[in-house]
Amino acid sequence: MRVLASLALAVLLAACSSGTEEAPLQVQVFSNTRDLIRQRISPAETGLPPVTRAQLDALDGPALEVTLETRGAAAYLYVNAERDEGAAGQVTVWRTGDNSTLALRNGVLVATRGLGGDILSSEIRVSGGQPGPSGGGAHVMLIRGGDEEARRLVLVCDLEDLGAETVEIVERRYPTRHLRQSCSGSGGEVVNDYWVEERAGVVRQSRQWAGPHLGYLRLRQLAP
């Protein structure tokens, strides 16, 4: 999610697509990236290269869009690794084109790497295949500080079901339930929002706090 994060889309397409249908888009993305270098304009000012639903439907694997609010930066990510931990949930590691990563457990952010001030680890209640947090209680985060030091933050959270909501993501509407996690503690006051598509078993979109250095991330699962 650094300057020229738009290159991540080309990597995503190269990693996830099949055949030659996406080749023109990849060429276009690389061309856009060269333009950014020449003009010295960052993605924060230009935005990510747009995608269509037809392009997303052609991908063989999942795609995630992440926006770092404090920096105005955004990137497309692809799945780098997955691990099923049974009752402890499903861990998915998403990677950007510049090798920054996010780890999500049932759609809940538990670790970041390569962003600065990263979440080294995070403990939060999830349950098996149920997407999103499974209830209130403690949320413990280990945050990287200066000189490789780690800071432990303890939050106490309540989980509220705000009811059914329809969200639209790149030309498609999804029926979801809006869950809100309100937390307080050594990390201050934190509010995380999750829009859970129960039928598909995914957190379709969310806004999650990634610690005092990174602030809030906005995530949207674009495909499938």
Protein Blocks (a to p, Z undefined) as FASTA:
>chain_A
ZZhklmmmmmmmmmmmgcjllmmmmmmmmmmmmmmmmnopafklnopadddfklmmmpmb
dcdddddfknopacddddfbdcdehjnopcdddddfkopacddeehiafbdehkgpiafb
dcdddehjbgcjfbecddddddddehhiacddddddddddebjadddeehiacddddddd
ddedjkopadddddddfknopafbdcddebjklopaddddfbZZ
